[in-house]
Amino acid sequence: IVCYGKAVAVDPRDARAWFNWGGSLRALGRHMEAIQCYAKSLSINPHSAGAFYSKAESEYALNLRREAAGSYRRFIELKLPGLANLIPHARERLQELEGRMK
């Protein structure tokens, strides 16, 4: 985690470093901090399907329903072939969240 903090200090426009820092924080259960890193990554690269998916997973973990639904929706819309295996899971979560928000 310290290394990613140093990486973004050197180059705050490094979307990959922000994404990876978020992943490390998420793995530790530090979801709110992870969401902030993913949001920063997305502000630099708004077409990062991986960042939307990971952000959605952290939002889901914190029961941030509307935010998670929006992030899953955007992930699905991007249709990145390399992450196609995650789309069914994202769709299931999105359906669940939309059902809860009614």
N, CA and C atoms as an extended XYZ file, in Angstrom:
306
Properties=species:S:1:pos:R:3:atomname:S:1:resname:S:1:resid:I:1 pbc="F F F"
N         0.834       -1.195        0.000 N   ILE     1
C         0.000        0.000        0.000 CA  ILE     1
C         0.873        1.251        0.000 C   ILE     1
N         1.935        1.213        0.758 N   VAL     2
C         2.841        2.357        0.832 CA  VAL     2
C         3.432        2.664       -0.544 C   VAL     2
N         3.763        1.614       -1.274 N   CYS     3
C         4.358        1.809       -2.607 CA  CYS     3
C         3.394        2.515       -3.554 C   CYS     3
N         2.115        2.170       -3.494 N   TYR     4
C         1.143        2.836       -4.366 CA  TYR     4
C         0.979        4.299       -3.975 C   TYR     4
N         1.013        4.573       -2.678 N   GLY     5
C         0.961        5.966       -2.225 CA  GLY     5
C         2.133        6.757       -2.768 C   GLY     5
N         3.312        6.127       -2.775 N   LYS     6
C         4.497        6.793       -3.326 CA  LYS     6
C         4.373        6.961       -4.834 C   LYS     6
N         3.803        5.955       -5.496 N   ALA     7
C         3.650        6.025       -6.958 CA  ALA     7
C         2.738        7.171       -7.362 C   ALA     7
N         1.624        7.347       -6.659 N   VAL     8
C         0.719        8.441       -7.029 CA  VAL     8
C         1.267        9.795       -6.587 C   VAL     8
N         2.150        9.798       -5.604 N   ALA     9
C         2.804       11.054       -5.218 CA  ALA     9
C         3.757       11.495       -6.332 C   ALA     9
N         4.433       10.537       -6.947 N   VAL    10
C         5.346       10.838       -8.047 CA  VAL    10
C         4.572       11.235       -9.296 C   VAL    10
N         3.489       10.499       -9.582 N   ASP    11
C         2.681       10.775      -10.779 CA  ASP    11
C         1.203       10.654      -10.439 C   ASP    11
N         0.595       11.743       -9.981 N   PRO    12
C        -0.818       11.690       -9.583 CA  PRO    12
C        -1.777       11.437      -10.739 C   PRO    12
N        -1.283       11.433      -11.974 N   ARG    13
C        -2.124       11.153      -13.149 CA  ARG    13
C        -2.017        9.689      -13.599 C   ARG    13
N        -1.415        8.849      -12.784 N   ASP    14
C        -1.239        7.437      -13.107 CA  ASP    14
C        -2.486        6.657      -12.679 C   ASP    14
N        -3.417        6.495      -13.613 N   ALA    15
C        -4.695        5.827      -13.321 CA  ALA    15
C        -4.472        4.401      -12.831 C   ALA    15
N        -3.495        3.707      -13.407 N   ARG    16
C        -3.223        2.315      -13.014 CA  ARG    16
C        -2.765        2.240      -11.562 C   ARG    16
N        -1.933        3.173      -11.134 N   ALA    17
C        -1.470        3.178       -9.742 CA  ALA    17
C        -2.641        3.408       -8.788 C   ALA    17
N        -3.533        4.343       -9.132 N   TRP    18
C        -4.721        4.581       -8.299 CA  TRP    18
C        -5.587        3.331       -8.245 C   TRP    18
N        -5.769        2.674       -9.392 N   PHE    19
C        -6.570        1.449       -9.455 CA  PHE    19
C        -5.946        0.360       -8.579 C   PHE    19
N        -4.648        0.156       -8.710 N   ASN    20
C        -3.970       -0.878       -7.924 CA  ASN    20
C        -3.990       -0.574       -6.432 C   ASN    20
N        -3.859        0.684       -6.081 N   TRP    21
C        -3.937        1.077       -4.675 CA  TRP    21
C        -5.331        0.739       -4.143 C   TRP    21
N        -6.344        1.047       -4.929 N   GLY    22
C        -7.710        0.698       -4.542 CA  GLY    22
C        -7.882       -0.801       -4.346 C   GLY    22
N        -7.296       -1.591       -5.242 N   GLY    23
C        -7.381       -3.042       -5.113 CA  GLY    23
C        -6.742       -3.561       -3.837 C   GLY    23
N        -5.614       -2.978       -3.476 N   SER    24
C        -4.942       -3.376       -2.229 CA  SER    24
C        -5.794       -3.019       -1.024 C   SER    24
N        -6.365       -1.834       -1.044 N   LEU    25
C        -7.220       -1.410        0.070 CA  LEU    25
C        -8.478       -2.273        0.157 C   LEU    25
N        -9.057       -2.577       -0.990 N   ARG    26
C       -10.259       -3.425       -1.020 CA  ARG    26
C        -9.956       -4.802       -0.443 C   ARG    26
N        -8.803       -5.360       -0.786 N   ALA    27
C        -8.411       -6.675       -0.277 CA  ALA    27
C        -8.294       -6.677        1.247 C   ALA    27
N        -8.001       -5.518        1.805 N   LEU    28
C        -7.894       -5.385        3.262 CA  LEU    28
C        -9.225       -5.011        3.920 C   LEU    28
N       -10.274       -4.897        3.096 N   GLY    29
C       -11.583       -4.524        3.629 CA  GLY    29
C       -11.726       -3.036        3.881 C   GLY    29
N       -10.827       -2.244        3.354 N   ARG    30
C       -10.871       -0.788        3.536 CA  ARG    30
C       -11.595       -0.172        2.331 C   ARG    30
N       -12.895       -0.496        2.256 N   HIS    31
C       -13.687       -0.198        1.068 CA  HIS    31
C       -13.870        1.293        0.790 C   HIS    31
N       -14.067        2.094        1.797 N   MET    32
C       -14.280        3.522        1.547 CA  MET    32
C       -13.033        4.151        0.932 C   MET    32
N       -11.873        3.776        1.452 N   GLU    33
C       -10.619        4.281        0.883 CA  GLU    33
C       -10.425        3.737       -0.532 C   GLU    33
N       -10.801        2.486       -0.739 N   ALA    34
C       -10.693        1.882       -2.074 CA  ALA    34
C       -11.570        2.639       -3.067 C   ALA    34
N       -12.787        2.964       -2.663 N   ILE    35
C       -13.709        3.707       -3.535 CA  ILE    35
C       -13.087        5.036       -3.938 C   ILE    35
N       -12.449        5.704       -3.012 N   GLN    36
C       -11.807        6.980       -3.321 CA  GLN    36
C       -10.691        6.797       -4.355 C   GLN    36
N        -9.927        5.722       -4.231 N   CYS    37
C        -8.866        5.449       -5.206 CA  CYS    37
C        -9.457        5.129       -6.574 C   CYS    37
N       -10.508        4.312       -6.595 N   TYR    38
C       -11.140        3.983       -7.884 CA  TYR    38
C       -11.733        5.231       -8.525 C   TYR    38
N       -12.328        6.087       -7.720 N   ALA    39
C       -12.901        7.330       -8.254 CA  ALA    39
C       -11.806        8.202       -8.864 C   ALA    39
N       -10.661        8.266       -8.213 N   LYS    40
C        -9.542        9.043       -8.751 CA  LYS    40
C        -9.046        8.417      -10.051 C   LYS    40
N        -8.939        7.095      -10.074 N   SER    41
C        -8.529        6.402      -11.292 CA  SER    41
C        -9.503        6.698      -12.432 C   SER    41
N       -10.791        6.676      -12.126 N   LEU    42
C       -11.813        6.929      -13.143 CA  LEU    42
C       -11.834        8.386      -13.589 C   LEU    42
N       -11.426        9.295      -12.723 N   SER    43
C       -11.365       10.697      -13.144 CA  SER    43
C       -10.255       10.898      -14.182 C   SER    43
N        -9.268       10.030      -14.147 N   ILE    44
C        -8.160       10.080      -15.103 CA  ILE    44
C        -8.494        9.259      -16.350 C   ILE    44
N        -9.074        8.092      -16.129 N   ASN    45
C        -9.434        7.192      -17.232 CA  ASN    45
C       -10.886        6.745      -17.056 C   ASN    45
N       -11.830        7.521      -17.577 N   PRO    46
C       -13.255        7.218      -17.365 CA  PRO    46
C       -13.775        6.010      -18.133 C   PRO    46
N       -12.903        5.319      -18.850 N   HIS    47
C       -13.317        4.135      -19.606 CA  HIS    47
C       -12.725        2.851      -19.033 C   HIS    47
N       -12.292        2.905      -17.786 N   SER    48
C       -11.702        1.725      -17.142 CA  SER    48
C       -12.800        0.839      -16.573 C   SER    48
N       -13.144       -0.196      -17.330 N   ALA    49
C       -14.186       -1.122      -16.877 CA  ALA    49
C       -13.784       -1.779      -15.557 C   ALA    49
N       -12.522       -2.131      -15.426 N   GLY    50
C       -12.048       -2.762      -14.195 CA  GLY    50
C       -12.244       -1.878      -12.977 C   GLY    50
N       -12.021       -0.590      -13.134 N   ALA    51
C       -12.202        0.342      -12.019 CA  ALA    51
C       -13.677        0.455      -11.659 C   ALA    51
N       -14.551        0.471      -12.668 N   PHE    52
C       -15.992        0.520      -12.366 CA  PHE    52
C       -16.440       -0.741      -11.633 C   PHE    52
N       -15.956       -1.897      -12.084 N   TYR    53
C       -16.340       -3.147      -11.444 CA  TYR    53
C       -15.848       -3.187       -9.995 C   TYR    53
N       -14.594       -2.858       -9.804 N   SER    54
C       -14.019       -2.905       -8.460 CA  SER    54
C       -14.675       -1.878       -7.539 C   SER    54
N       -14.952       -0.706       -8.066 N   LYS    55
C       -15.647        0.320       -7.290 CA  LYS    55
C       -17.027       -0.188       -6.890 C   LYS    55
N       -17.723       -0.834       -7.829 N   ALA    56
C       -19.045       -1.394       -7.537 CA  ALA    56
C       -18.961       -2.441       -6.430 C   ALA    56
N       -17.950       -3.278       -6.476 N   GLU    57
C       -17.802       -4.318       -5.455 CA  GLU    57
C       -17.599       -3.702       -4.066 C   GLU    57
N       -16.811       -2.651       -3.980 N   SER    58
C       -16.617       -1.983       -2.685 CA  SER    58
C       -17.883       -1.259       -2.249 C   SER    58
N       -18.559       -0.629       -3.177 N   GLU    59
C       -19.821        0.043       -2.843 CA  GLU    59
C       -20.849       -0.976       -2.366 C   GLU    59
N       -20.891       -2.118       -3.017 N   TYR    60
C       -21.801       -3.191       -2.615 CA  TYR    60
C       -21.467       -3.657       -1.198 C   TYR    60
N       -20.188       -3.828       -0.919 N   ALA    61
C       -19.754       -4.277        0.416 CA  ALA    61
C       -20.190       -3.304        1.505 C   ALA    61
N       -20.271       -2.024        1.159 N   LEU    62
C       -20.687       -0.994        2.128 CA  LEU    62
C       -22.189       -0.701        2.065 C   LEU    62
N       -22.910       -1.493        1.262 N   ASN    63
C       -24.360       -1.333        1.117 CA  ASN    63
C       -24.745        0.032        0.541 C   ASN    63
N       -23.895        0.558       -0.319 N   LEU    64
C       -24.177        1.801       -1.030 CA  LEU    64
C       -24.894        1.413       -2.320 C   LEU    64
N       -26.166        1.121       -2.207 N   ARG    65
C       -26.935        0.488       -3.285 CA  ARG    65
C       -26.970        1.289       -4.574 C   ARG    65
N       -27.361        2.533       -4.488 N   ARG    66
C       -27.480        3.339       -5.716 CA  ARG    66
C       -26.127        3.512       -6.404 C   ARG    66
N       -25.117        3.764       -5.607 N   GLU    67
C       -23.783        3.944       -6.164 CA  GLU    67
C       -23.291        2.657       -6.820 C   GLU    67
N       -23.476        1.531       -6.126 N   ALA    68
C       -23.051        0.239       -6.671 CA  ALA    68
C       -23.805       -0.074       -7.960 C   ALA    68
N       -25.106        0.167       -7.968 N   ALA    69
C       -25.904       -0.096       -9.177 CA  ALA    69
C       -25.375        0.733      -10.346 C   ALA    69
N       -25.070        1.989      -10.105 N   GLY    70
C       -24.536        2.843      -11.167 CA  GLY    70
C       -23.190        2.363      -11.672 C   GLY    70
N       -22.345        1.917      -10.776 N   SER    71
C       -21.023        1.430      -11.171 CA  SER    71
C       -21.122        0.107      -11.929 C   SER    71
N       -21.989       -0.801      -11.461 N   TYR    72
C       -22.191       -2.057      -12.204 CA  TYR    72
C       -22.755       -1.773      -13.592 C   TYR    72
N       -23.714       -0.853      -13.666 N   ARG    73
C       -24.322       -0.500      -14.945 CA  ARG    73
C       -23.254        0.000      -15.931 C   ARG    73
N       -22.413        0.888      -15.453 N   ARG    74
C       -21.368        1.454      -16.320 CA  ARG    74
C       -20.361        0.376      -16.739 C   ARG    74
N       -20.019       -0.508      -15.820 N   PHE    75
C       -19.119       -1.619      -16.139 CA  PHE    75
C       -19.703       -2.465      -17.277 C   PHE    75
N       -20.974       -2.810      -17.161 N   ILE    76
C       -21.635       -3.630      -18.178 CA  ILE    76
C       -21.673       -2.902      -19.513 C   ILE    76
N       -21.959       -1.602      -19.492 N   GLU    77
C       -22.024       -0.808      -20.730 CA  GLU    77
C       -20.690       -0.792      -21.472 C   GLU    77
N       -19.596       -0.808      -20.754 N   LEU    78
C       -18.273       -0.722      -21.386 CA  LEU    78
C       -17.898       -1.992      -22.149 C   LEU    78
N       -18.448       -3.127      -21.760 N   LYS    79
C       -18.275       -4.402      -22.495 CA  LYS    79
C       -16.824       -4.694      -22.865 C   LYS    79
N       -15.946       -4.600      -21.925 N   LEU    80
C       -14.537       -4.887      -22.189 CA  LEU    80
C       -14.339       -6.392      -22.343 C   LEU    80
N       -13.876       -6.849      -23.506 N   PRO    81
C       -13.749       -8.292      -23.753 CA  PRO    81
C       -12.912       -9.030      -22.701 C   PRO    81
N       -11.877       -8.414      -22.214 N   GLY    82
C       -11.015       -9.061      -21.229 CA  GLY    82
C       -11.678       -9.304      -19.882 C   GLY    82
N       -12.776       -8.627      -19.633 N   LEU    83
C       -13.496       -8.782      -18.366 CA  LEU    83
C       -14.901       -9.355      -18.571 C   LEU    83
N       -15.139       -9.928      -19.737 N   ALA    84
C       -16.467      -10.459      -20.063 CA  ALA    84
C       -16.929      -11.517      -19.066 C   ALA    84
N       -15.996      -12.241      -18.470 N   ASN    85
C       -16.362      -13.272      -17.502 CA  ASN    85
C       -17.000      -12.689      -16.240 C   ASN    85
N       -16.829      -11.400      -15.985 N   LEU    86
C       -17.408      -10.757      -14.801 CA  LEU    86
C       -18.795      -10.176      -15.057 C   LEU    86
N       -19.191      -10.097      -16.320 N   ILE    87
C       -20.479       -9.478      -16.653 CA  ILE    87
C       -21.662      -10.225      -16.046 C   ILE    87
N       -21.719      -11.570      -16.083 N   PRO    88
C       -22.860      -12.246      -15.452 CA  PRO    88
C       -23.001      -11.918      -13.961 C   PRO    88
N       -21.886      -11.882      -13.259 N   HIS    89
C       -21.909      -11.532      -11.834 CA  HIS    89
C       -22.411      -10.097      -11.638 C   HIS    89
N       -21.919       -9.199      -12.472 N   ALA    90
C       -22.340       -7.796      -12.377 CA  ALA    90
C       -23.839       -7.673      -12.658 C   ALA    90
N       -24.332       -8.425      -13.629 N   ARG    91
C       -25.771       -8.387      -13.936 CA  ARG    91
C       -26.607       -8.911      -12.767 C   ARG    91
N       -26.145       -9.993      -12.153 N   GLU    92
C       -26.852      -10.544      -10.985 CA  GLU    92
C       -26.907       -9.526       -9.853 C   GLU    92
N       -25.774       -8.920       -9.577 N   ARG    93
C       -25.731       -7.920       -8.509 CA  ARG    93
C       -26.636       -6.730       -8.845 C   ARG    93
N       -26.613       -6.308      -10.093 N   LEU    94
C       -27.431       -5.177      -10.508 CA  LEU    94
C       -28.917       -5.501      -10.343 C   LEU    94
N       -29.337       -6.674      -10.746 N   GLN    95
C       -30.732       -7.077      -10.579 CA  GLN    95
C       -31.116       -7.096       -9.101 C   GLN    95
N       -30.239       -7.635       -8.283 N   GLU    96
C       -30.479       -7.689       -6.835 CA  GLU    96
C       -30.637       -6.272       -6.278 C   GLU    96
N       -29.727       -5.393       -6.640 N   LEU    97
C       -29.761       -4.021       -6.139 CA  LEU    97
C       -30.995       -3.283       -6.610 C   LEU    97
N       -31.345       -3.452       -7.861 N   GLU    98
C       -32.540       -2.772       -8.387 CA  GLU    98
C       -33.786       -3.276       -7.677 C   GLU    98
N       -33.826       -4.561       -7.344 N   GLY    99
C       -34.945       -5.120       -6.592 CA  GLY    99
C       -35.056       -4.541       -5.192 C   GLY    99
N       -33.927       -4.331       -4.561 N   ARG   100
C       -33.909       -3.759       -3.204 CA  ARG   100
C       -34.286       -2.282       -3.179 C   ARG   100
N       -34.026       -1.589       -4.291 N   MET   101
C       -34.281       -0.142       -4.315 CA  MET   101
C       -35.742        0.184       -4.628 C   MET   101
N       -36.521       -0.817       -4.986 N   LYS   102
C       -37.935       -0.555       -5.315 CA  LYS   102
C       -38.780       -0.369       -4.082 C   LYS   102
